[in-house]
């Protein structure tokens, strides 16, 4: 068996593996043997049959620590509309109508996966769609792509997520001033009232709310052991450093630029934002996260 044939056979195998991964509807990112995350391309039904509006596609869950602990929460008991790692606007206004893409029980807006453009174990590229339901019909208003890229590391799970949103509505999508919305991480229910919050500025949970950190981290115990996740916002992002919402008792944080006031997503002007996520076991290492942040901002 010559080298050319072996090479072609390997390419064929990798292509089939990627295709199978895409067809399953759950796209996984891995660092060697360590799973980092699963992106849900397929629709995940609500666990409450009488409340089907909690179902959704187009979000990341599970998000794993390096040792394999599941850090994110899916359909959490008190807030089942929060889907682990997601990007949703809470306070949109379209043609004068209020549209909430975050709180699905309002039935004003929906976000869904549309297409898997490419998928491998180190990079996932997908297309999502934001649909306005407020006028009694389904009207797509924003097309979004997620580029999810593995950043190899010996000890930590690291990946970057670049979101590009394009307005396809005839009128701009206005994002009104509000206290939450945007790129969100909802952590496990095991951290309810027990989560530790820290930022690059050394702020705790209460002080971190509405602050503008370079990175923010949540950590807590799962099965008796500490682990956590840090989220980093790139300096090129809109209104950087972006303001954050830190919930007073639920384990979620989000980068929420609308805290600082209204803005618009206009046709022909892509809204691009890039974030880095780091999961870790044991206690948070601030110096290590500062180094990773410096690498992050030098990459883009």
DORO-19128 format. One record per residue (C-alpha): residue number from 1; x, y, z. Coordinates in nm, 3 decimals, m for minus. Layout:
residues N
+-----+---------+---------+---------+
|   i |       X |       Y |       Z |
+-----+---------+---------+---------+
| NUM |       X |       Y |       Z |
...
+-----+---------+---------+---------+
END
This chain:
residues 300
+-----+---------+---------+---------+
|   i |       X |       Y |       Z |
+-----+---------+---------+---------+
|   1 |   0.000 |   0.000 |   0.000 |
|   2 |   0.174 |   0.319 |  m0.120 |
|   3 |   0.191 |   0.648 |   0.073 |
|   4 |  m0.047 |   0.832 |  m0.164 |
|   5 |  m0.317 |   0.567 |  m0.116 |
|   6 |  m0.276 |   0.576 |   0.262 |
|   7 |  m0.302 |   0.956 |   0.256 |
|   8 |  m0.620 |   0.946 |   0.047 |
|   9 |  m0.769 |   0.680 |   0.274 |
|  10 |  m0.695 |   0.896 |   0.580 |
|  11 |  m0.857 |   1.201 |   0.419 |
|  12 |  m1.164 |   0.995 |   0.335 |
|  13 |  m1.187 |   0.867 |   0.694 |
|  14 |  m1.160 |   1.218 |   0.838 |
|  15 |  m1.425 |   1.344 |   0.597 |
|  16 |  m1.663 |   1.065 |   0.694 |
|  17 |  m1.600 |   1.126 |   1.065 |
|  18 |  m1.674 |   1.494 |   1.025 |
|  19 |  m1.989 |   1.422 |   0.826 |
|  20 |  m2.112 |   1.171 |   1.084 |
|  21 |  m2.046 |   1.424 |   1.358 |
|  22 |  m2.256 |   1.682 |   1.175 |
|  23 |  m2.541 |   1.443 |   1.103 |
|  24 |  m2.574 |   1.351 |   1.470 |
|  25 |  m2.672 |   1.709 |   1.547 |
|  26 |  m2.435 |   1.729 |   1.844 |
|  27 |  m2.101 |   1.874 |   1.742 |
|  28 |  m1.814 |   1.812 |   1.981 |
|  29 |  m1.486 |   1.997 |   2.029 |
|  30 |  m1.193 |   1.800 |   2.177 |
|  31 |  m0.839 |   1.867 |   2.292 |
|  32 |  m0.681 |   1.528 |   2.231 |
|  33 |  m0.894 |   1.287 |   2.432 |
|  34 |  m1.047 |   1.562 |   2.649 |
|  35 |  m1.396 |   1.678 |   2.547 |
|  36 |  m1.438 |   2.056 |   2.572 |
|  37 |  m1.797 |   2.111 |   2.467 |
|  38 |  m2.096 |   2.002 |   2.266 |
|  39 |  m2.277 |   2.241 |   2.033 |
|  40 |  m2.644 |   2.149 |   1.993 |
|  41 |  m2.727 |   2.175 |   1.625 |
|  42 |  m3.033 |   1.959 |   1.672 |
|  43 |  m3.345 |   2.088 |   1.847 |
|  44 |  m3.351 |   1.989 |   2.214 |
|  45 |  m3.708 |   1.949 |   2.337 |
|  46 |  m3.834 |   2.106 |   2.655 |
|  47 |  m3.832 |   1.869 |   2.954 |
|  48 |  m4.180 |   2.003 |   3.032 |
|  49 |  m4.430 |   1.871 |   2.774 |
|  50 |  m4.688 |   2.134 |   2.873 |
|  51 |  m4.429 |   2.409 |   2.807 |
|  52 |  m4.271 |   2.325 |   2.470 |
|  53 |  m4.146 |   2.684 |   2.423 |
|  54 |  m3.843 |   2.606 |   2.641 |
|  55 |  m3.699 |   2.385 |   2.367 |
|  56 |  m3.415 |   2.523 |   2.158 |
|  57 |  m3.123 |   2.456 |   1.926 |
|  58 |  m2.809 |   2.661 |   1.866 |
|  59 |  m2.631 |   2.667 |   2.203 |
|  60 |  m2.342 |   2.496 |   2.383 |
|  61 |  m2.403 |   2.228 |   2.644 |
|  62 |  m2.235 |   2.046 |   2.805 |
|  63 |  m1.927 |   2.254 |   2.875 |
|  64 |  m1.666 |   2.037 |   3.047 |
|  65 |  m1.385 |   2.098 |   3.293 |
|  66 |  m1.052 |   1.931 |   3.201 |
|  67 |  m1.136 |   1.635 |   3.428 |
|  68 |  m1.473 |   1.592 |   3.259 |
|  69 |  m1.707 |   1.762 |   3.506 |
|  70 |  m2.012 |   1.923 |   3.343 |
|  71 |  m2.002 |   2.291 |   3.432 |
|  72 |  m2.303 |   2.428 |   3.244 |
|  73 |  m2.672 |   2.392 |   3.326 |
|  74 |  m2.940 |   2.304 |   3.071 |
|  75 |  m3.306 |   2.383 |   3.150 |
|  76 |  m3.220 |   2.485 |   3.511 |
|  77 |  m3.512 |   2.446 |   3.749 |
|  78 |  m3.583 |   2.811 |   3.821 |
|  79 |  m3.487 |   2.950 |   3.478 |
|  80 |  m3.541 |   2.678 |   3.213 |
|  81 |  m3.517 |   2.939 |   2.936 |
|  82 |  m3.144 |   2.975 |   3.011 |
|  83 |  m2.945 |   2.739 |   2.792 |
|  84 |  m2.590 |   2.692 |   2.921 |
|  85 |  m2.372 |   2.898 |   2.684 |
|  86 |  m2.597 |   3.108 |   2.460 |
|  87 |  m2.617 |   3.448 |   2.290 |
|  88 |  m2.956 |   3.621 |   2.308 |
|  89 |  m3.083 |   3.981 |   2.318 |
|  90 |  m3.344 |   4.048 |   2.585 |
|  91 |  m3.455 |   4.398 |   2.494 |
|  92 |  m3.479 |   4.423 |   2.115 |
|  93 |  m3.718 |   4.659 |   1.937 |
|  94 |  m3.815 |   4.582 |   1.576 |
|  95 |  m4.040 |   4.821 |   1.384 |
|  96 |  m4.160 |   4.961 |   1.717 |
|  97 |  m4.243 |   4.618 |   1.864 |
|  98 |  m4.066 |   4.476 |   2.169 |
|  99 |  m3.899 |   4.144 |   2.095 |
| 100 |  m3.740 |   3.934 |   2.369 |
| 101 |  m3.516 |   3.657 |   2.230 |
| 102 |  m3.402 |   3.555 |   2.581 |
| 103 |  m3.726 |   3.480 |   2.768 |
| 104 |  m3.888 |   3.218 |   2.545 |
| 105 |  m4.216 |   3.197 |   2.745 |
| 106 |  m4.304 |   3.542 |   2.608 |
| 107 |  m4.313 |   3.390 |   2.257 |
| 108 |  m4.182 |   3.714 |   2.108 |
| 109 |  m3.865 |   3.576 |   1.952 |
| 110 |  m3.675 |   3.254 |   1.885 |
| 111 |  m3.316 |   3.162 |   1.806 |
| 112 |  m3.242 |   2.843 |   1.616 |
| 113 |  m2.961 |   2.655 |   1.446 |
| 114 |  m2.988 |   2.670 |   1.067 |
| 115 |  m2.683 |   2.507 |   0.914 |
| 116 |  m2.358 |   2.332 |   0.999 |
| 117 |  m2.110 |   2.490 |   0.760 |
| 118 |  m1.817 |   2.276 |   0.876 |
| 119 |  m1.736 |   2.064 |   1.179 |
| 120 |  m1.420 |   1.893 |   1.300 |
| 121 |  m1.286 |   1.811 |   1.645 |
| 122 |  m1.091 |   2.140 |   1.663 |
| 123 |  m1.322 |   2.387 |   1.485 |
| 124 |  m1.696 |   2.425 |   1.436 |
| 125 |  m1.859 |   2.678 |   1.203 |
| 126 |  m2.237 |   2.709 |   1.221 |
| 127 |  m2.517 |   2.941 |   1.115 |
| 128 |  m2.802 |   3.051 |   1.344 |
| 129 |  m3.112 |   3.262 |   1.288 |
| 130 |  m3.300 |   3.509 |   1.512 |
| 131 |  m3.673 |   3.506 |   1.436 |
| 132 |  m3.921 |   3.779 |   1.527 |
| 133 |  m4.255 |   3.632 |   1.643 |
| 134 |  m4.407 |   3.956 |   1.772 |
| 135 |  m4.619 |   4.037 |   1.464 |
| 136 |  m4.805 |   3.706 |   1.462 |
| 137 |  m4.578 |   3.546 |   1.202 |
| 138 |  m4.222 |   3.417 |   1.183 |
| 139 |  m3.987 |   3.679 |   1.038 |
| 140 |  m3.608 |   3.618 |   1.034 |
| 141 |  m3.433 |   3.941 |   1.138 |
| 142 |  m3.073 |   3.843 |   1.218 |
| 143 |  m2.846 |   3.583 |   1.061 |
| 144 |  m2.560 |   3.481 |   1.289 |
| 145 |  m2.251 |   3.264 |   1.250 |
| 146 |  m2.052 |   3.106 |   1.530 |
| 147 |  m1.690 |   3.013 |   1.475 |
| 148 |  m1.584 |   2.794 |   1.767 |
| 149 |  m1.210 |   2.720 |   1.774 |
| 150 |  m1.002 |   2.496 |   1.999 |
| 151 |  m0.699 |   2.656 |   2.168 |
| 152 |  m0.477 |   2.359 |   2.266 |
| 153 |  m0.348 |   2.352 |   2.624 |
| 154 |  m0.187 |   2.082 |   2.840 |
| 155 |  m0.393 |   2.146 |   3.154 |
| 156 |  m0.694 |   2.362 |   3.068 |
| 157 |  m0.985 |   2.348 |   2.827 |
| 158 |  m0.977 |   2.663 |   2.612 |
| 159 |  m1.176 |   2.772 |   2.308 |
| 160 |  m1.266 |   3.092 |   2.127 |
| 161 |  m1.613 |   3.182 |   2.006 |
| 162 |  m1.654 |   3.447 |   1.736 |
| 163 |  m2.013 |   3.559 |   1.674 |
| 164 |  m2.103 |   3.757 |   1.361 |
| 165 |  m2.457 |   3.895 |   1.348 |
| 166 |  m2.601 |   4.046 |   1.030 |
| 167 |  m2.932 |   4.230 |   1.030 |
| 168 |  m3.158 |   4.110 |   0.747 |
| 169 |  m3.456 |   4.319 |   0.854 |
| 170 |  m3.547 |   4.623 |   0.644 |
| 171 |  m3.519 |   4.834 |   0.958 |
| 172 |  m3.240 |   4.821 |   1.220 |
| 173 |  m3.276 |   4.594 |   1.521 |
| 174 |  m3.261 |   4.827 |   1.819 |
| 175 |  m3.118 |   4.690 |   2.142 |
| 176 |  m3.261 |   4.896 |   2.427 |
| 177 |  m3.083 |   4.975 |   2.751 |
| 178 |  m3.138 |   4.684 |   2.988 |
| 179 |  m2.965 |   4.512 |   3.278 |
| 180 |  m2.896 |   4.178 |   3.108 |
| 181 |  m2.870 |   4.002 |   2.773 |
| 182 |  m2.592 |   3.916 |   2.527 |
| 183 |  m2.332 |   3.639 |   2.558 |
| 184 |  m2.425 |   3.431 |   2.861 |
| 185 |  m2.299 |   3.135 |   3.061 |
| 186 |  m2.546 |   2.958 |   3.289 |
| 187 |  m2.366 |   2.717 |   3.520 |
| 188 |  m2.481 |   2.403 |   3.697 |
| 189 |  m2.757 |   2.414 |   3.959 |
| 190 |  m2.501 |   2.271 |   4.202 |
| 191 |  m2.368 |   2.629 |   4.227 |
| 192 |  m2.696 |   2.802 |   4.311 |
| 193 |  m2.622 |   3.030 |   4.610 |
| 194 |  m2.276 |   2.871 |   4.628 |
| 195 |  m2.091 |   3.012 |   4.328 |
| 196 |  m1.767 |   3.206 |   4.361 |
| 197 |  m1.726 |   3.505 |   4.130 |
| 198 |  m1.393 |   3.669 |   4.048 |
| 199 |  m1.266 |   3.916 |   3.788 |
| 200 |  m0.928 |   4.034 |   3.666 |
| 201 |  m0.988 |   4.338 |   3.889 |
| 202 |  m1.036 |   4.114 |   4.195 |
| 203 |  m1.406 |   4.196 |   4.231 |
| 204 |  m1.643 |   3.962 |   4.414 |
| 205 |  m2.000 |   3.875 |   4.317 |
| 206 |  m2.172 |   4.193 |   4.435 |
| 207 |  m1.903 |   4.433 |   4.317 |
| 208 |  m1.860 |   4.259 |   3.980 |
| 209 |  m2.219 |   4.329 |   3.869 |
| 210 |  m2.221 |   4.611 |   3.611 |
| 211 |  m1.840 |   4.625 |   3.619 |
| 212 |  m1.634 |   4.613 |   3.298 |
| 213 |  m1.376 |   4.336 |   3.343 |
| 214 |  m1.131 |   4.186 |   3.096 |
| 215 |  m1.239 |   3.846 |   3.224 |
| 216 |  m1.487 |   3.709 |   3.474 |
| 217 |  m1.489 |   3.362 |   3.632 |
| 218 |  m1.738 |   3.139 |   3.812 |
| 219 |  m1.630 |   2.844 |   4.024 |
| 220 |  m1.770 |   2.602 |   4.277 |
| 221 |  m1.780 |   2.241 |   4.388 |
| 222 |  m1.907 |   1.952 |   4.179 |
| 223 |  m1.898 |   1.610 |   4.345 |
| 224 |  m1.681 |   1.751 |   4.622 |
| 225 |  m1.414 |   1.900 |   4.396 |
| 226 |  m1.358 |   2.259 |   4.281 |
| 227 |  m1.380 |   2.357 |   3.916 |
| 228 |  m1.482 |   2.661 |   3.716 |
| 229 |  m1.509 |   2.860 |   3.396 |
| 230 |  m1.371 |   3.199 |   3.294 |
| 231 |  m1.507 |   3.414 |   3.011 |
| 232 |  m1.294 |   3.675 |   2.835 |
| 233 |  m1.416 |   3.957 |   2.613 |
| 234 |  m1.185 |   4.078 |   2.335 |
| 235 |  m1.090 |   4.449 |   2.334 |
| 236 |  m1.225 |   4.483 |   1.977 |
| 237 |  m1.578 |   4.404 |   2.097 |
| 238 |  m1.841 |   4.677 |   2.096 |
| 239 |  m1.817 |   4.906 |   2.402 |
| 240 |  m1.510 |   4.725 |   2.526 |
| 241 |  m1.447 |   4.647 |   2.802 |
| 242 |  m1.806 |   4.525 |   2.799 |
| 243 |  m2.022 |   4.555 |   3.108 |
| 244 |  m2.130 |   4.234 |   3.278 |
| 245 |  m2.445 |   4.119 |   3.449 |
| 246 |  m2.384 |   3.897 |   3.754 |
| 247 |  m2.699 |   3.742 |   3.898 |
| 248 |  m2.727 |   3.789 |   4.277 |
| 249 |  m2.800 |   3.421 |   4.355 |
| 250 |  m2.815 |   3.219 |   4.032 |
| 251 |  m2.489 |   3.097 |   3.874 |
| 252 |  m2.487 |   3.297 |   3.554 |
| 253 |  m2.298 |   3.590 |   3.407 |
| 254 |  m2.329 |   3.763 |   3.073 |
| 255 |  m2.146 |   4.028 |   2.873 |
| 256 |  m2.420 |   4.288 |   2.829 |
| 257 |  m2.318 |   4.602 |   2.635 |
| 258 |  m2.676 |   4.736 |   2.653 |
| 259 |  m2.622 |   4.808 |   3.023 |
| 260 |  m2.451 |   5.126 |   2.900 |
| 261 |  m2.739 |   5.233 |   2.675 |
| 262 |  m2.927 |   5.172 |   2.349 |
| 263 |  m2.759 |   5.073 |   2.023 |
| 264 |  m2.861 |   4.933 |   1.683 |
| 265 |  m2.763 |   4.641 |   1.466 |
| 266 |  m2.800 |   4.777 |   1.113 |
| 267 |  m2.821 |   4.611 |   0.775 |
| 268 |  m2.482 |   4.604 |   0.608 |
| 269 |  m2.293 |   4.657 |   0.935 |
| 270 |  m2.199 |   4.324 |   1.093 |
| 271 |  m2.206 |   4.307 |   1.473 |
| 272 |  m1.894 |   4.102 |   1.554 |
| 273 |  m1.790 |   3.990 |   1.901 |
| 274 |  m1.518 |   3.749 |   2.009 |
| 275 |  m1.489 |   3.569 |   2.341 |
| 276 |  m1.251 |   3.316 |   2.495 |
| 277 |  m1.367 |   3.056 |   2.746 |
| 278 |  m1.142 |   2.867 |   2.985 |
| 279 |  m1.249 |   2.581 |   3.211 |
| 280 |  m1.035 |   2.460 |   3.496 |
| 281 |  m1.022 |   2.215 |   3.786 |
| 282 |  m0.924 |   2.302 |   4.144 |
| 283 |  m0.907 |   2.670 |   4.244 |
| 284 |  m0.890 |   2.966 |   4.007 |
| 285 |  m0.537 |   3.073 |   3.912 |
| 286 |  m0.555 |   3.447 |   3.841 |
| 287 |  m0.198 |   3.475 |   3.708 |
| 288 |  m0.262 |   3.192 |   3.464 |
| 289 |  m0.583 |   3.355 |   3.339 |
| 290 |  m0.403 |   3.688 |   3.293 |
| 291 |  m0.145 |   3.514 |   3.072 |
| 292 |  m0.420 |   3.344 |   2.869 |
| 293 |  m0.596 |   3.679 |   2.825 |
| 294 |  m0.275 |   3.837 |   2.689 |
| 295 |  m0.248 |   3.552 |   2.438 |
| 296 |  m0.614 |   3.602 |   2.345 |
| 297 |  m0.583 |   3.971 |   2.265 |
| 298 |  m0.263 |   3.915 |   2.064 |
| 299 |  m0.431 |   3.655 |   1.842 |
| 300 |  m0.697 |   3.879 |   1.683 |
+-----+---------+---------+---------+
END
